């Protein structure tokens, strides 16, 4: 299974923010969309960072409530690991587990084209397993 297969089923919608967005605006977006992270994009639409729930917690731990009025570029993860549509889900899951992060932007030709979470990979694997189990039952039933 590749990243392309995951995005085909999930969709390629990505919530993006600008570096000057406040932490309060970010928290509001994450809560409204029920997501764990958003991609921070620069002036040319390039991936500049990721702001995740973990980044929000760290910001609050460091600065208290005052963090809510500060820009997210102060708190975002800047060293972003990205993937391509052709990358395998197994490889991506290993990278996410090793790096201890749950969201990876999908970039093709320098353009942000999607985002994959560890939950997306797990969901797709469960669906594939269910389809395989169903096909095996059908085969056994018809053979008998």
FENWO-V271587 format. One record per residue. RES is the residue in one letter. SS is DSSP state (alpha for helix, beta for strand, coil for the rest). Layout:
{{RES | SS} {RES | SS}}
This chain:
{{X | coil} {X | beta} {X | alpha} {X | alpha} {X | alpha} {X | alpha} {X | alpha} {X | alpha} {X | alpha} {X | alpha} {X | coil} {X | coil} {X | coil} {X | coil} {X | coil} {X | beta} {X | beta} {X | beta} {X | coil} {X | coil} {X | coil} {X | beta} {X | alpha} {X | alpha} {X | alpha} {X | alpha} {X | alpha} {X | alpha} {X | alpha} {X | alpha} {X | alpha} {X | alpha} {X | alpha} {X | coil} {X | coil} {X | coil} {X | beta} {X | beta} {X | beta} {X | beta} {X | beta} {X | coil} {X | coil} {X | coil} {X | coil} {X | coil} {X | beta} {X | beta} {X | beta} {X | beta} {X | beta} {X | beta} {X | alpha} {X | alpha} {X | alpha} {X | alpha} {X | alpha} {X | alpha} {X | alpha} {X | alpha} {X | alpha} {X | alpha} {X | alpha} {X | alpha} {X | alpha} {X | alpha} {X | alpha} {X | alpha} {X | alpha} {X | coil} {X | beta} {X | alpha} {X | alpha} {X | alpha} {X | coil} {X | coil} {X | beta} {X | coil} {X | coil} {X | coil} {X | coil} {X | beta} {X | beta} {X | coil} {X | coil} {X | coil} {X | coil} {X | beta} {X | alpha} {X | alpha} {X | alpha} {X | alpha} {X | alpha} {X | alpha} {X | alpha} {X | alpha} {X | alpha} {X | alpha} {X | alpha} {X | coil} {X | coil} {X | coil} {X | beta} {X | beta} {X | beta} {X | beta} {X | beta} {X | beta} {X | coil} {X | coil} {X | beta} {X | beta} {X | beta} {X | beta} {X | beta} {X | beta} {X | beta} {X | alpha} {X | alpha} {X | alpha} {X | alpha} {X | alpha} {X | alpha} {X | alpha} {X | alpha} {X | alpha} {X | alpha} {X | alpha} {X | alpha} {X | alpha} {X | alpha} {X | alpha} {X | alpha} {X | alpha} {X | alpha} {X | alpha} {X | alpha} {X | alpha} {X | alpha} {X | alpha} {X | alpha} {X | alpha} {X | alpha} {X | coil}}
